[in-house]
Structure formats: C-alpha cells, structure tokens
Amino acid sequence: PQPGGWLRHGIPAFRLPQSVLDQEIARIVEMGVNIKCNCEVGGSLSLAQLKAEYRAVLMTVGMSCGSGLPLFEQASHVEIAVDFLQRARQADGDISVPRSALIIGGGDVAMDVASTLKILGCPSVTCVAREELAEFPASEKEFTSTQALGVSIIDGFTPVAVSGNKVTFHHVRHSGELTLEAENIILAVGQHARLDTFAEIKAQHNIIDTHNYQTDDPAIFAAGDIVKGDKTVVYAVKTGKEAAQAIHHYLEEACSC
C-alpha cells in the first residue's frame, strides 16, 4: 500500500493527477514525517498502543465507505459509487464499461462517477438527484464539467421502486413520475467513516464531537470529514492544518506543566 488514502485510490486521475499527489507526499516526507503503511488501527494496532507510544494522536480516517439505499438491497447490477471509483482508479481505467449507466445522487462523487464513465466510453450516462438545481450539492465546477461531457442530469426526483434494470422515480414536490432503464445502476447517496474500531471515541451520526479538534480524550484529536462532515479535499487539508496547530499548543502546555 501507498500513502494517499482516498486521494490515491478514489479520486479520478483527471481530477487529481497521481504525480501531484506524489509530489505533495514527497514534500511531507522530506520534512521528516515517518509514514507507516499497512497498519490497521483496531486490528494489529490499537488506539491504546498509539497513545502509549505518542503524546498526541490525530484521527483523519475520512469517509471512504459508500452508503446504500434499502430499496436496492436485492437489486442486481447495482454498485456503490466509491467502490466503482476505487475499482476504476486501481485498474487505471482498464475496466468493462456498460452501454448505459444510471447514477443516483447529485454530489461531487456522483459527478466523478458520471465523468469517469463518459471518459471511459460509456455511451449513455444519466444522473438523477433528489435535490433541485437551486440546491444541487455538487460544486458548480464539477456540475458544469460533467454536463459538458454529455451526461444527462435530472434534478428533483427520488427513487421509489426498482424492477430489474428499471428504476421508477417520483418528483420530490410535484406529481411527476419517471422510469429509467440502464445496464448498470450506481448509488452515490453519501459516504460514512468506519469508526467501529474507535469505540472509546464518541461519535454521533458518524461525526466526532471535538473542541478545537480535541476529543473528550485530551490526547486524541480528529480532523477532516469525521469532524466537519463530507467536504472537499481542500477543506480536509484546512482542518488538518488547524488540528496541527491545536496539537502544537496542547504539547506546549503539557511541557510547561
């Protein structure tokens, strides 16, 4: 395994070239940071062991697990968005592409899936979101670039029934109904973090409660999506820098006692 997390294994290369990520990681290593890969906290390594070895621990596990919808639990030809993105990234795009794809969701992850499919040659890609355009969750830049690739984006509809490869939608405000059929269905309806191995850290709705990034345990800090919710890479980096400042102040106070 290589460092980089979701930036390396999930975000499409056309959004974030691997060379850029490699340069950033190399810069961090040159500063003296020791990166240990293939260490699963909660498996061979416990949070208690980390606390015993280090005076402060920062959790930045992110929200890399995709959420599903009960409606699609028994449906075939359905894939979770983050699983698709990881599969496409790890294979460097060398994957089989369906003749048609239906993406349910309207965030940046949904746009990444739609754009990836079009770039890889999928002829028909449709994205359906329950949010209407005025409150669309995807950033304007990603929305515009995805549309420019020829993706059909339908707003204001939520899925209510699925039969084989057909999905029926109802409009969220009006009486409109829509039925779409696609070879593959991809769910981009949100992400969550895997926090079950951190039972000692209180989390509500997959968000860890902190004060200036410090948890109830003063030696444990948290930053990124697990503190602020599913945000952008830039926002995660911002919280990481702020958390580093908080840890610095915490260690200074500990040394002065």
N, C-alpha and C positions, 0 to 999 in steps of 0.2 A: 504493500500500500504506500501511496504517496500523500504528503500533506496537501491540504486544499479543501477537503470536505466537499460540500455541495458545489462550490465554485469549480472544482475539478471534475466532479462526477455527475453533475446535474445540469448546470447552466450550459446551453448550447455554445459551441466554439465560435459561432458567428456573433454571439453577444459578448463573449469574453474569451479571446484567444488564449490558448494554453501558454504561449510564450510570455504574455503579460503576467499571468499568474506565477509562472516560474521565476520571472524577474523579481516580483514582489517577495516571494518566499526566500529567494537567494539573498535579497537585501536584509531580510529579518535574520537569517542565519548568520550573515556577516556581522551583525550587531552583537552576536554572542548567544543567541537563543538556541537552546538544545531541543530539537523536535524528535519525539519518540513516537513512531507509528506502530500499528498493530497492537495497541494496548486498550483493551476493552474494560472501561471502568464499570464495575458491577460483576465482572467475570473474574479474570485472574488478578484484577487490581480493584481494591475497594476504595471508597471515598475516605474511610478512616485511615487507610495506609497513606494516602496522599497527604492528609492533614498531619500525620506523624512525621512525614518527610519534609513538608514545606510549611512555611509560616502563613501562607495565604494560597487559596485555591480559587481559580476563576472558571466558572462553568459557561461554556459557549457552544452547547451541543446543537443549537439550531432546530428548525422544524423541517426535517427532511423526510418525514413519514407522511405519505399521502392519505387523505381521508376518502372514504367511500360514501355511498348512499344505500340505505336498506332496500330501496326499490330495485337495485341492480345486483343484489347479492346472489341470486340464482341465474342471472343472465349470462349468456356466453358472449364471446368476442368483446369483452369489456376489460379495460386496463386502467390502472390508476396513473394519473399524469406523471408523477415523479418517477414511477417505475419505467414508464416509456422513455422519459428524458435520460435516465441513467443508462438504460439499455442502448439508446441511440448514441450517447456520448462514449460509452465504453467500447462500442463497436466501430467508433469513428464514422458513424453514418451508414455502415455496411449492414443494413437490416432490410427485411422484406417490407415493402410498403403496400398498404391496401389501395384498392381502386377508389374507395371513398371512406371518409372518416368524419365522425360526429363528435365534437368536443363539447362537454357540458361544463360551463364555468366561464367567467369573464375577467379573471385576474391576469397578472403578468405570466403566471405559469401556463395558463390556458393559451395565451398568445405565443409563448415559447413552443408549446406543443404544435400549435397550428402552423407556425412559421417553419418549424423543423420538418413537418410532413410535406409542406409545399416545396421546400428546398430539396428534399429527397425524392420528389417526383410524384407525390400523390395528386391525382387529377382533381379530385373534388374534396374540399375541406370546408366544413361548416362548424361554426362555433355558436352555441346558444347559451345565453346568460339570463338569470332571473332579474338582474339589475337592468334598469333602463339607461339609455345613453347618458342622461344627465348625471347619473350616479355610478357610472361604469367604474369598476375597481381597477382595471388595467391603466397603466400610465398612458398619457396621450401619445408619447413617442412609440411605445410598443404597439398600441392600438393602430396607429397610422401605418406603421411599417408592416404590420400583419395584413391589413387591408390591401396595401399596395402589392402584396404577393398574390392576391386573388382569393383570399379567404373570405367566405361569406359569414358575416357576423349578424346574428339575430338577437335583439335585446328584449327584455321584458317577459320571457317565457320560462316556466319551470316544469320539469318532467313530472308526469302523473301516472304513466303506465308504460310498460315495456313488453314487447312480444317479439321474441327472436331478435332480429336486427332493426325492428321498428320501435321508435320511441314517440309517445304522444305527450305533447306539452299543452299547458293552459297558460293564458296570459295572466300576469300577476294582478292586473287591475280590471281588465275588460273580460268579455265572454269569449274571446278568441281561442281557437284550438288549432294545433299544428301537429302533424305527424311527419316524421322524417325517418328515412331508412339509410343505413350506412353499413359497410362491411365491418368496420371497427368502431367501437364506442370508447371514448377516453374521458374519464372523470377528473376534472380539475376543480374540485369543490373545496379546496383548503388543505392545509398541512398541519401536522402536530409533531411535537417532540416526544421522544421516548424517555420518559422521566421515571419509569417504574423502578429503575435501579438506584434512584436517589430518594428513597423513602423518607430519609431524615430531613429533606428539604421540602418545605410546604409549597404546594403549587395548587392554584385554583384555575380551572378551565385552561390548563396547560400553560399558565403564566406563573412565574415565580415572583413572589412579592419581595421587593427589596427597598431599602432606603439608601439612596446614592449608590446603588448596585450592590450593597451589602445585604446578605440574607439574615435570618434570625440567628444563624451561627456566625459570629463576627469574623471568623477565619475563612468563610466561604462567600465568594462574590459570584454574581451572574450578569451576563450581558448578551446583547443580540436579541433574536426573535423570542427567546424564552422569557424575556423581561418586557419587551415592548410590543410583542405580537409580530405576526408575519409582515415584515417590512422589506426594504430593499437592501442590497449589498452595501451601498453607501451608508445607509442608516446603521447597519450592523457594525461597520467599521467605526462609525462615530461613537457608538455606545462602548465599543471595545477600548477606544482611546480614553473615554471618560472613566471607565472602570479601572483602567491602569492608573489614572490619577488618584482615584479613590483608594486603591490598594497601596500606592506610594504613601499617601497620608496616613493610612492605617499602620503601616510598618514603621513610619517615623514616630508615631505616637507610642507604639509598642516598645521601640528602642529607648525612648526618653523616660520610660517608667522605671 
